[in-house]
């Protein structure tokens, strides 16, 4: 049984308001509505409508620890990575979701460091494309500026074997310079 709306109705203002209200409830009382809301959040993250994306980013930030159990959390993080780094100077507008996505990423990295670092490490070591690697490295530079020592200490703790950590550093020269700096 699916409670997801048909494509013609999911872009309506009422549907967005309903998702916002249900998302807040589900973030507080995760046993209620979590499966339905988490799937809707994922759908809204991939919409072309900026207000839908902004709503999904807000709900991801507030309820990631809940949503991660009901959807592909790595895919949710990758969507946020993409939104956080895809804004260009030409696309800056009132509806730019880049800053909101970056704040959501900061919130997730401080509260869900394990899944965040796992996703980031996999994306650095095995990027889908050169553009994806560039996006991830932009995110790494942003995180170093915002939460540098927390980020780097958790990076090192994810690689208890010094050889595997050095191996990661050899793939990414930017990590080498950042690690030496800290």
Backbone as a printed PyTorch tensor [residue, N CA C, xyz], in Angstrom:
tensor([[[  0.8510,  -1.1750,   0.0000],
         [  0.0000,   0.0000,   0.0000],
         [  0.8950,   1.2360,   0.0000]],

        [[  0.6810,   2.1410,  -0.9450],
         [  1.5130,   3.3290,  -1.0620],
         [  0.6760,   4.5750,  -0.8300]],

        [[  1.2090,   5.4980,  -0.0540],
         [  0.5230,   6.7440,   0.2080],
         [  1.1590,   7.8930,  -0.5570]],

        [[  2.0720,   7.5970,  -1.4580],
         [  2.7100,   8.6400,  -2.2290],
         [  1.7260,   9.2070,  -3.2480]],

        [[  1.7900,  10.4940,  -3.4570],
         [  0.8650,  11.1610,  -4.3530],
         [  1.2300,  10.9170,  -5.8120]],

        [[  0.2410,  10.9750,  -6.6960],
         [  0.5540,  10.9040,  -8.1230],
         [  1.3500,  12.1360,  -8.5430]],

        [[  2.0800,  12.0410,  -9.6420],
         [  2.9400,  13.1420, -10.0910],
         [  2.1830,  14.4570, -10.2530]],

        [[  0.9630,  14.3980, -10.6980],
         [  0.1960,  15.6220, -10.9350],
         [ -0.1370,  16.3730,  -9.6420]],

        [[ -0.1790,  15.6700,  -8.5150],
         [ -0.5660,  16.2970,  -7.2550],
         [  0.6010,  16.6160,  -6.3280]],

        [[  1.7630,  16.0050,  -6.5430],
         [  2.8260,  16.1720,  -5.5540],
         [  3.4880,  17.5360,  -5.5760]],

        [[  3.2540,  18.3360,  -6.5990],
         [  3.8330,  19.6760,  -6.6570],
         [  2.8900,  20.7560,  -6.1460]],

        [[  1.7460,  20.3690,  -5.6750],
         [  0.7740,  21.3620,  -5.2150],
         [  1.2230,  21.9510,  -3.8810]],

        [[  0.8380,  23.1950,  -3.6170],
         [  1.1920,  23.8110,  -2.3300],
         [  0.6380,  23.0380,  -1.1360]],

        [[ -0.5150,  22.4500,  -1.2850],
         [ -1.1020,  21.6830,  -0.1890],
         [ -0.2620,  20.4510,   0.1140]],

        [[  0.2380,  19.7880,  -0.9380],
         [  1.0840,  18.6050,  -0.7320],
         [  2.3720,  18.9920,  -0.0120]],

        [[  2.9540,  20.1330,  -0.3790],
         [  4.1790,  20.5890,   0.2880],
         [  3.9250,  20.9090,   1.7470]],

        [[  2.8220,  21.5820,   2.0240],
         [  2.4870,  21.9070,   3.4130],
         [  2.2190,  20.6390,   4.2250]],

        [[  1.5470,  19.6880,   3.5870],
         [  1.2650,  18.4240,   4.2740],
         [  2.5580,  17.6840,   4.5950]],

        [[  3.4850,  17.6670,   3.6330],
         [  4.7700,  17.0030,   3.8780],
         [  5.5390,  17.7180,   4.9870]],

        [[  5.5210,  19.0340,   4.9870],
         [  6.2000,  19.7990,   6.0310],
         [  5.6340,  19.4520,   7.4040]],

        [[  4.3340,  19.4750,   7.5290],
         [  3.6970,  19.1700,   8.8140],
         [  3.9780,  17.7270,   9.2340]],

        [[  3.7920,  16.7990,   8.3270],
         [  4.0350,  15.3860,   8.6520],
         [  5.5130,  15.1430,   8.9460]],

        [[  6.3960,  15.8520,   8.2420],
         [  7.8270,  15.7110,   8.4830],
         [  8.2160,  16.1580,   9.8720]],

        [[  7.6610,  17.2720,  10.3200],
         [  7.9490,  17.7330,  11.6760],
         [  7.4390,  16.7320,  12.7050]],

        [[  6.2410,  16.2120,  12.4830],
         [  5.6830,  15.2210,  13.4060],
         [  6.5490,  13.9630,  13.4120]],

        [[  6.9110,  13.5040,  12.2210],
         [  7.7060,  12.2790,  12.1290],
         [  9.0980,  12.4660,  12.7200]],

        [[  9.6660,  13.6750,  12.6000],
         [ 10.9860,  13.9240,  13.1870],
         [ 10.9230,  13.8790,  14.7130]],

        [[  9.8000,  14.2710,  15.2770],
         [  9.6400,  14.2390,  16.7290],
         [  9.1880,  12.8640,  17.2250]],

        [[  8.2560,  12.2700,  16.5320],
         [  7.7020,  10.9640,  16.9050],
         [  7.9800,   9.9940,  15.7650]],

        [[  9.2200,   9.5050,  15.7090],
         [  9.6600,   8.7690,  14.5300],
         [  8.8850,   7.4970,  14.2370]],

        [[  8.1830,   6.9610,  15.1820],
         [  7.4230,   5.7550,  14.8910],
         [  6.1880,   6.0560,  14.0450]],

        [[  5.7700,   7.3150,  14.0300],
         [  4.6200,   7.7220,  13.2240],
         [  5.0850,   8.1950,  11.8450]],

        [[  4.5690,   7.6480,  10.8360],
         [  4.7270,   8.1460,   9.4730],
         [  6.1330,   8.0820,   8.8830]],

        [[  7.1100,   7.5040,   9.5460],
         [  8.4940,   7.5970,   9.0960],
         [  8.7400,   7.0210,   7.7110]],

        [[  8.1740,   5.8840,   7.3910],
         [  8.4060,   5.2710,   6.0880],
         [  7.8550,   6.1400,   4.9700]],

        [[  6.6490,   6.6010,   5.1390],
         [  6.0020,   7.4110,   4.1040],
         [  6.7360,   8.7320,   3.9270]],

        [[  7.0370,   9.3950,   5.0190],
         [  7.6690,  10.7050,   4.9560],
         [  9.0830,  10.6000,   4.3890]],

        [[  9.8340,   9.6040,   4.8080],
         [ 11.2060,   9.4850,   4.3220],
         [ 11.2480,   9.2580,   2.8160]],

        [[ 10.3290,   8.4830,   2.2880],
         [ 10.2740,   8.2900,   0.8330],
         [  9.8790,   9.5820,   0.1220]],

        [[  8.9780,  10.3300,   0.7100],
         [  8.5770,  11.6110,   0.1200],
         [  9.7330,  12.6120,   0.1550]],

        [[ 10.4910,  12.6030,   1.2360],
         [ 11.6520,  13.4940,   1.3260],
         [ 12.6410,  13.1780,   0.2100]],

        [[ 12.8930,  11.9020,  -0.0300],
         [ 13.8060,  11.5110,  -1.1160],
         [ 13.2810,  11.9630,  -2.4750]],

        [[ 11.9850,  11.8170,  -2.6880],
         [ 11.3980,  12.2490,  -3.9580],
         [ 11.5410,  13.7600,  -4.1170]],

        [[ 11.2720,  14.5140,  -3.0720],
         [ 11.3720,  15.9730,  -3.1290],
         [ 12.8160,  16.4410,  -3.3290]],

        [[ 13.7950,  15.6860,  -2.8320],
         [ 15.2000,  16.0650,  -3.0530],
         [ 15.5620,  16.0610,  -4.5360]],

        [[ 14.8810,  15.2290,  -5.3140],
         [ 15.2080,  15.0960,  -6.7390],
         [ 14.2540,  15.8680,  -7.6490]],

        [[ 13.3710,  16.6530,  -7.0760],
         [ 12.4410,  17.4520,  -7.8650],
         [ 13.1660,  18.6330,  -8.5000]],

        [[ 12.5980,  19.1630,  -9.5830],
         [ 13.1490,  20.3570, -10.2230],
         [ 12.6980,  21.6320,  -9.5320]],

        [[ 11.5800,  21.5800,  -8.8510],
         [ 11.0310,  22.7370,  -8.1550],
         [ 11.8920,  23.0590,  -6.9280]],

        [[ 12.4070,  24.2820,  -6.8650],
         [ 13.3110,  24.6700,  -5.7770],
         [ 12.6200,  24.6860,  -4.4170]],

        [[ 11.3360,  25.0130,  -4.3710],
         [ 10.6580,  25.0130,  -3.0750],
         [ 10.5350,  23.5860,  -2.5350]],

        [[ 10.3580,  22.6100,  -3.4250],
         [ 10.3240,  21.2000,  -2.9900],
         [ 11.6870,  20.7790,  -2.4580]],

        [[ 12.7460,  21.1860,  -3.1640],
         [ 14.1010,  20.8490,  -2.7100],
         [ 14.4020,  21.5000,  -1.3690]],

        [[ 14.0170,  22.7610,  -1.2170],
         [ 14.2670,  23.4620,   0.0440],
         [ 13.5450,  22.7750,   1.1990]],

        [[ 12.3270,  22.3460,   0.9640],
         [ 11.5720,  21.6250,   1.9750],
         [ 12.2640,  20.3060,   2.3330]],

        [[ 12.6920,  19.5740,   1.3330],
         [ 13.3610,  18.2900,   1.5650],
         [ 14.6790,  18.4800,   2.3110]],

        [[ 15.4260,  19.5070,   1.9670],
         [ 16.6990,  19.7720,   2.6500],
         [ 16.4520,  20.0770,   4.1180]],

        [[ 15.4450,  20.8930,   4.3950],
         [ 15.1160,  21.2160,   5.7840],
         [ 14.7450,  19.9570,   6.5630]],

        [[ 13.9280,  19.1000,   5.9640],
         [ 13.5260,  17.8710,   6.6480],
         [ 14.6910,  16.8960,   6.7860]],

        [[ 15.5920,  16.8670,   5.8000],
         [ 16.7930,  16.0200,   5.9240],
         [ 17.6370,  16.4680,   7.1110]],

        [[ 17.7950,  17.7540,   7.2340],
         [ 18.6050,  18.2840,   8.3290],
         [ 17.9780,  17.9620,   9.6850]],

        [[ 16.6820,  18.1290,   9.7930],
         [ 16.0060,  17.9150,  11.0690],
         [ 15.8660,  16.4470,  11.4400]],

        [[ 15.6550,  15.5820,  10.4500],
         [ 15.3280,  14.2080,  10.7810],
         [ 16.2030,  13.1550,  10.1500]],

        [[ 17.4560,  13.4990,   9.7910],
         [ 18.3040,  12.5250,   9.1070],
         [ 18.4900,  11.2570,   9.9220]],

        [[ 18.6510,  11.4030,  11.2200],
         [ 18.8700,  10.2130,  12.0480],
         [ 17.6600,   9.2740,  12.0160]],

        [[ 16.5040,   9.8080,  11.7070],
         [ 15.3070,   8.9800,  11.5730],
         [ 15.1760,   8.4500,  10.1580]],

        [[ 15.3350,   9.3300,   9.1650],
         [ 15.1450,   8.9340,   7.7570],
         [ 16.1470,   7.8740,   7.3380]],

        [[ 17.3520,   7.8980,   7.8910],
         [ 18.4050,   6.9950,   7.4230],
         [ 18.0280,   5.5240,   7.5460]],

        [[ 17.0870,   5.1990,   8.3980],
         [ 16.6780,   3.8050,   8.5770],
         [ 15.6510,   3.3560,   7.5480]],

        [[ 15.0510,   4.3000,   6.8360],
         [ 13.9550,   3.9730,   5.9330],
         [ 14.2770,   4.1850,   4.4610]],

        [[ 15.3740,   4.8480,   4.1500],
         [ 15.7710,   5.0960,   2.7640],
         [ 17.2600,   4.7800,   2.6240]],

        [[ 17.7550,   4.8880,   1.4270],
         [ 19.1890,   4.7370,   1.1880],
         [ 19.8750,   6.0090,   1.6890]],

        [[ 20.4260,   5.9410,   2.8950],
         [ 20.9860,   7.1470,   3.5220],
         [ 22.1900,   7.6810,   2.7560]],

        [[ 22.9470,   6.7890,   2.1370],
         [ 24.0880,   7.2550,   1.3520],
         [ 23.6070,   8.0490,   0.1350]],

        [[ 22.5370,   7.6130,  -0.4780],
         [ 21.9710,   8.3440,  -1.6120],
         [ 21.4210,   9.6910,  -1.1640]],

        [[ 20.8140,   9.7280,   0.0150],
         [ 20.3100,  10.9900,   0.5580],
         [ 21.4760,  11.9520,   0.7880]],

        [[ 22.5640,  11.4560,   1.3660],
         [ 23.7440,  12.3020,   1.5830],
         [ 24.3480,  12.7650,   0.2610]],

        [[ 24.4300,  11.8760,  -0.7010],
         [ 24.9830,  12.2640,  -2.0090],
         [ 24.1330,  13.3470,  -2.6650]],

        [[ 22.8330,  13.2680,  -2.5010],
         [ 21.9600,  14.3160,  -3.0330],
         [ 22.2440,  15.6440,  -2.3470]],

        [[ 22.4320,  15.6020,  -1.0340],
         [ 22.7750,  16.8330,  -0.3050],
         [ 24.1440,  17.3550,  -0.7100]],

        [[ 25.1230,  16.4450,  -0.9080],
         [ 26.4490,  16.8610,  -1.3720],
         [ 26.3120,  17.6220,  -2.6850]],

        [[ 25.5490,  17.0440,  -3.5930],
         [ 25.3790,  17.6440,  -4.9150],
         [ 24.7140,  19.0140,  -4.8100]],

        [[ 23.6660,  19.1140,  -4.0250],
         [ 22.9740,  20.3950,  -3.8690],
         [ 23.8560,  21.4300,  -3.1680]],

        [[ 24.6920,  20.9780,  -2.2490],
         [ 25.5540,  21.9000,  -1.5050],
         [ 26.6660,  22.4810,  -2.3660]],

        [[ 27.0760,  21.7650,  -3.3990],
         [ 28.2190,  22.2230,  -4.1990],
         [ 27.8670,  22.5920,  -5.6260]],

        [[ 26.6270,  22.4130,  -6.0460],
         [ 26.2980,  22.6460,  -7.4490],
         [ 25.9480,  24.0840,  -7.7740]],

        [[ 25.7670,  24.9250,  -6.7880],
         [ 25.3920,  26.3120,  -7.0430],
         [ 26.5610,  27.0650,  -7.6700]],

        [[ 26.2750,  27.7430,  -8.7540],
         [ 27.2820,  28.5790,  -9.4000],
         [ 26.8740,  30.0320,  -9.2490]],

        [[ 27.7920,  30.9300,  -9.5430],
         [ 27.4880,  32.3520,  -9.4050],
         [ 26.3520,  32.7740, -10.3360]],

        [[ 26.2160,  32.0970, -11.4760],
         [ 25.1470,  32.4430, -12.4060],
         [ 23.7810,  32.0550, -11.8610]],

        [[ 23.7350,  31.0300, -11.0010],
         [ 22.4450,  30.5430, -10.5290],
         [ 22.0660,  31.0860,  -9.1510]],

        [[ 22.8120,  32.0520,  -8.6400],
         [ 22.4860,  32.6120,  -7.3360],
         [ 21.1960,  33.4150,  -7.4650]],

        [[ 20.2400,  33.0490,  -6.6630],
         [ 18.9480,  33.7260,  -6.6630],
         [ 18.3310,  33.5570,  -5.2890]],

        [[ 17.1330,  34.0820,  -5.1540],
         [ 16.4360,  33.9340,  -3.8740],
         [ 16.0920,  32.4770,  -3.6050]],

        [[ 15.9990,  31.6710,  -4.6570],
         [ 15.6240,  30.2700,  -4.4960],
         [ 16.8330,  29.3460,  -4.5400]],

        [[ 18.0280,  29.8660,  -4.3260],
         [ 19.2350,  29.0450,  -4.3250],
         [ 19.2470,  28.1820,  -3.0620]],

        [[ 19.3320,  26.8690,  -3.2520],
         [ 19.2940,  25.9570,  -2.1080],
         [ 20.6910,  25.5640,  -1.6280]],

        [[ 21.7290,  26.0440,  -2.2820],
         [ 23.1030,  25.6860,  -1.9100],
         [ 23.4470,  25.9830,  -0.4590]],

        [[ 23.2430,  27.2130,   0.0200],
         [ 23.5650,  27.5060,   1.4240],
         [ 22.7610,  26.6640,   2.4110]],

        [[ 21.5050,  26.4370,   2.1040],
         [ 20.6730,  25.6090,   2.9810],
         [ 21.1820,  24.1700,   2.9880]],

        [[ 21.6020,  23.6600,   1.8380],
         [ 22.1390,  22.2990,   1.7590],
         [ 23.4580,  22.1990,   2.5230]],

        [[ 24.2940,  23.2390,   2.4380],
         [ 25.5590,  23.2160,   3.1840],
         [ 25.3080,  23.2040,   4.6890]],

        [[ 24.3130,  23.9640,   5.1430],
         [ 23.9750,  23.9380,   6.5690],
         [ 23.4440,  22.5720,   6.9920]],

        [[ 22.6740,  21.9460,   6.1180],
         [ 22.1680,  20.6030,   6.4240],
         [ 23.3250,  19.6140,   6.5250]],

        [[ 24.3030,  19.7370,   5.6240],
         [ 25.4710,  18.8540,   5.6610],
         [ 26.2430,  19.0650,   6.9640]],

        [[ 26.4220,  20.3190,   7.3650],
         [ 27.1130,  20.5940,   8.6380],
         [ 26.3670,  19.9690,   9.8150]],

        [[ 25.0660,  20.0660,   9.8070],
         [ 24.2700,  19.4810,  10.8810],
         [ 24.4210,  17.9610,  10.8980]],

        [[ 24.3940,  17.3550,   9.7270],
         [ 24.5090,  15.8990,   9.6430],
         [ 25.9100,  15.4370,  10.0410]],

        [[ 26.9420,  16.1600,   9.6380],
         [ 28.3030,  15.7320,   9.9780],
         [ 28.5440,  15.7910,  11.4790]],

        [[ 27.9050,  16.7060,  12.1680],
         [ 28.1080,  16.7760,  13.6160],
         [ 27.2700,  15.7550,  14.3730]],

        [[ 26.1250,  15.3570,  13.8200],
         [ 25.2400,  14.4320,  14.5270],
         [ 25.3000,  12.9940,  14.0310]],

        [[ 25.7500,  12.7820,  12.8150],
         [ 25.8020,  11.4470,  12.2180],
         [ 27.1440,  11.2540,  11.5190]],

        [[ 28.2050,  11.4150,  12.2620],
         [ 29.5480,  11.4120,  11.6830],
         [ 29.8850,  10.0910,  10.9970]],

        [[ 29.4890,   8.9750,  11.5580],
         [ 29.8600,   7.6750,  11.0070],
         [ 29.3880,   7.4620,   9.5860]],

        [[ 28.0850,   7.5900,   9.3410],
         [ 27.5490,   7.3730,   7.9960],
         [ 28.0420,   8.4610,   7.0470]],

        [[ 28.2110,   9.6700,   7.5690],
         [ 28.7170,  10.7540,   6.7420],
         [ 30.1300,  10.4510,   6.2550]],

        [[ 31.0130,  10.0580,   7.1760],
         [ 32.4090,   9.7950,   6.8030],
         [ 32.5200,   8.5630,   5.9040]],

        [[ 31.6840,   7.5690,   6.1230],
         [ 31.6910,   6.3940,   5.2630],
         [ 31.3170,   6.7760,   3.8430]],

        [[ 30.2600,   7.5560,   3.6930],
         [ 29.8240,   7.9920,   2.3620],
         [ 30.8890,   8.8590,   1.7050]],

        [[ 31.4330,   9.7930,   2.4590],
         [ 32.4530,  10.6840,   1.9090],
         [ 33.6990,   9.9080,   1.4890]],

        [[ 34.1380,   8.9710,   2.3110],
         [ 35.3280,   8.1700,   1.9830],
         [ 35.1010,   7.3430,   0.7270]],

        [[ 33.9450,   6.7190,   0.6210],
         [ 33.6450,   5.9320,  -0.5760],
         [ 33.5840,   6.8220,  -1.8190]],

        [[ 33.0120,   8.0020,  -1.6800],
         [ 32.9120,   8.9020,  -2.8210],
         [ 34.2740,   9.4460,  -3.2400]],

        [[ 35.1920,   9.5780,  -2.3110],
         [ 36.5390,  10.0340,  -2.6630],
         [ 37.3200,   8.9100,  -3.3410]],

        [[ 37.2300,   7.7220,  -2.7700],
         [ 37.9970,   6.5980,  -3.3170],
         [ 37.4070,   6.0390,  -4.6040]],

        [[ 36.0910,   6.0750,  -4.7440],
         [ 35.4210,   5.5020,  -5.9200],
         [ 34.3750,   6.4820,  -6.4490]],

        [[ 34.8070,   7.5950,  -7.0350],
         [ 33.8310,   8.5720,  -7.5290],
         [ 33.1150,   8.0490,  -8.7810]],

        [[ 31.8910,   8.5200,  -8.9650],
         [ 31.1100,   8.1250, -10.1370],
         [ 31.6470,   8.7880, -11.4020]],

        [[ 32.2170,   9.9710, -11.2360],
         [ 32.7550,  10.7130, -12.3710],
         [ 33.7670,  11.7310, -11.8440]],

        [[ 34.4720,  12.3550, -12.7520],
         [ 35.4260,  13.3930, -12.3600],
         [ 34.6900,  14.5830, -11.7400]],

        [[ 33.5350,  14.9030, -12.2810],
         [ 32.7350,  16.0020, -11.7310],
         [ 32.2710,  15.6930, -10.3100]],

        [[ 31.9140,  14.4360, -10.0760],
         [ 31.4920,  14.0250,  -8.7310],
         [ 32.6570,  14.1510,  -7.7400]],

        [[ 33.8500,  13.7380,  -8.1600],
         [ 35.0260,  13.8670,  -7.2820],
         [ 35.2990,  15.3310,  -6.9680]],

        [[ 35.1900,  16.1830,  -7.9750],
         [ 35.4190,  17.6140,  -7.7600],
         [ 34.4010,  18.1690,  -6.7630]],

        [[ 33.1570,  17.7540,  -6.8970],
         [ 32.1060,  18.1880,  -5.9790],
         [ 32.4050,  17.7480,  -4.5530]],

        [[ 32.8260,  16.5010,  -4.3900],
         [ 33.1350,  15.9830,  -3.0520],
         [ 34.3260,  16.7250,  -2.4530]],

        [[ 35.3270,  17.0150,  -3.2600],
         [ 36.4900,  17.7330,  -2.7340],
         [ 36.1440,  19.1760,  -2.3750]],

        [[ 35.2080,  19.7960,  -3.1010],
         [ 34.7320,  21.1220,  -2.7100],
         [ 34.0470,  21.0490,  -1.3460]],

        [[ 33.3040,  19.9970,  -1.1530],
         [ 32.6360,  19.7970,   0.1330],
         [ 33.6550,  19.5960,   1.2540]],

        [[ 34.7060,  18.8390,   0.9780],
         [ 35.7620,  18.6170,   1.9690],
         [ 36.4060,  19.9540,   2.3460]],

        [[ 36.7100,  20.7830,   1.3590],
         [ 37.3110,  22.0900,   1.6410],
         [ 36.3630,  22.9480,   2.4910]],

        [[ 35.0880,  22.9190,   2.1750],
         [ 34.0890,  23.6550,   2.9610],
         [ 34.0630,  23.1580,   4.4050]],

        [[ 34.0720,  21.8400,   4.5820],
         [ 34.0220,  21.2770,   5.9310],
         [ 35.2780,  21.6000,   6.7300]],

        [[ 36.4290,  21.5930,   6.0730],
         [ 37.6730,  21.9450,   6.7640],
         [ 37.5980,  23.3800,   7.2740]],

        [[ 37.0450,  24.2710,   6.4610],
         [ 36.9180,  25.6660,   6.9020],
         [ 35.9520,  25.8030,   8.0780]],

        [[ 34.8730,  25.0280,   8.0640],
         [ 33.8340,  25.1890,   9.0850],
         [ 34.0990,  24.3940,  10.3550]],

        [[ 34.4820,  23.1350,  10.2290],
         [ 34.6670,  22.2600,  11.3920],
         [ 35.9490,  21.4630,  11.2410]],

        [[ 37.0310,  22.1210,  10.9460],
         [ 38.2770,  21.4740,  10.5820],
         [ 38.7720,  20.3880,  11.5150]],

        [[ 39.0100,  20.6940,  12.7560],
         [ 39.6350,  19.7100,  13.6370],
         [ 38.7140,  18.5250,  13.9060]],

        [[ 37.4070,  18.7540,  14.0060],
         [ 36.4660,  17.6410,  14.2170],
         [ 36.4620,  16.7370,  12.9940]],

        [[ 36.4250,  17.3610,  11.8280],
         [ 36.3710,  16.6110,  10.5770],
         [ 37.6220,  15.7610,  10.3810]],

        [[ 38.7820,  16.3610,  10.5660],
         [ 40.0170,  15.6050,  10.3350],
         [ 40.2430,  14.5200,  11.3830]],

        [[ 39.8730,  14.7850,  12.6370],
         [ 40.0560,  13.7400,  13.6460],
         [ 39.1290,  12.5610,  13.3820]],

        [[ 37.9190,  12.8230,  12.9210],
         [ 37.0180,  11.7100,  12.6010],
         [ 37.4730,  11.0020,  11.3370]],

        [[ 38.1070,  11.7070,  10.4060],
         [ 38.6390,  11.0630,   9.2070],
         [ 39.7240,  10.0740,   9.5970]],

        [[ 40.6250,  10.4980,  10.4750],
         [ 41.7070,   9.6110,  10.8780],
         [ 41.1660,   8.4140,  11.6730]],

        [[ 40.1380,   8.6290,  12.4740],
         [ 39.6000,   7.5200,  13.2590],
         [ 38.8880,   6.4900,  12.3840]],

        [[ 38.4460,   6.8830,  11.1960],
         [ 37.8160,   5.9280,  10.2830],
         [ 38.8380,   5.0240,   9.6160]],

        [[ 40.1190,   5.3390,   9.7580],
         [ 41.1790,   4.5490,   9.1580],
         [ 42.1580,   4.1250,  10.2500]],

        [[ 41.7940,   3.1140,  11.0450],
         [ 42.6720,   2.7160,  12.1470],
         [ 43.9990,   2.1540,  11.6560]],

        [[ 44.0140,   1.5780,  10.4710],
         [ 45.2420,   1.0610,   9.8900],
         [ 45.9640,   2.2280,   9.2050]],

        [[ 47.1600,   2.5840,   9.6640],
         [ 47.8570,   3.7320,   9.0740],
         [ 48.0930,   3.5730,   7.5740]],

        [[ 48.2950,   2.3400,   7.1070],
         [ 48.5230,   2.1450,   5.6780],
         [ 47.2980,   2.5420,   4.8610]],

        [[ 46.0890,   2.1620,   5.3150],
         [ 44.8930,   2.5050,   4.5500],
         [ 44.6530,   4.0090,   4.5710]],

        [[ 44.9810,   4.6850,   5.6800],
         [ 44.8280,   6.1340,   5.7280],
         [ 45.8240,   6.7980,   4.7790]],

        [[ 47.0880,   6.3070,   4.7710],
         [ 48.0700,   6.8470,   3.8300],
         [ 47.6470,   6.5820,   2.3920]],

        [[ 47.0180,   5.4420,   2.1730],
         [ 46.5380,   5.1050,   0.8460],
         [ 45.4860,   6.1200,   0.3890]],

        [[ 44.5800,   6.5020,   1.2790],
         [ 43.5890,   7.5130,   0.9490],
         [ 44.2720,   8.8400,   0.6400]],

        [[ 45.2670,   9.2030,   1.4410],
         [ 45.9730,  10.4560,   1.2060],
         [ 46.6770,  10.4690,  -0.1400]],

        [[ 47.1890,   9.3220,  -0.5720],
         [ 47.8720,   9.2900,  -1.8580],
         [ 46.9070,   9.5210,  -3.0170]],

        [[ 45.6210,   9.2000,  -2.8210],
         [ 44.6410,   9.4360,  -3.8760],
         [ 44.2220,  10.8930,  -3.9540]],

        [[ 44.3460,  11.6000,  -2.8710],
         [ 43.8190,  12.9550,  -2.8310],
         [ 44.8660,  13.9200,  -2.2980]],

        [[ 45.5620,  14.6040,  -3.1770],
         [ 46.5770,  15.5630,  -2.7300],
         [ 46.0230,  16.6550,  -1.8170]],

        [[ 44.7720,  17.0240,  -1.9950],
         [ 44.2100,  18.0510,  -1.1240],
         [ 44.1380,  17.5610,   0.3140]],

        [[ 43.8300,  16.2650,   0.5160],
         [ 43.8290,  15.7070,   1.8560],
         [ 45.2280,  15.7610,   2.4650]],

        [[ 46.2560,  15.5140,   1.6560],
         [ 47.6210,  15.5380,   2.1590],
         [ 47.9500,  16.9110,   2.7400]],

        [[ 47.6690,  17.9500,   1.9780],
         [ 48.0140,  19.2950,   2.4770],
         [ 47.1610,  19.6760,   3.6750]],

        [[ 45.8920,  19.2930,   3.6610],
         [ 45.0290,  19.6130,   4.7970],
         [ 45.4620,  18.8550,   6.0470]],

        [[ 45.8250,  17.5860,   5.8790],
         [ 46.2300,  16.7750,   7.0290],
         [ 47.5160,  17.3240,   7.6430]],

        [[ 48.4750,  17.7100,   6.7990],
         [ 49.7300,  18.2840,   7.3200],
         [ 49.4470,  19.5800,   8.0570]],

        [[ 48.5120,  20.3750,   7.5310],
         [ 48.1780,  21.6670,   8.1390],
         [ 47.5960,  21.4870,   9.5350]],

        [[ 46.7620,  20.4690,   9.7170],
         [ 46.1110,  20.2630,  11.0050],
         [ 46.9580,  19.3700,  11.8840]]])
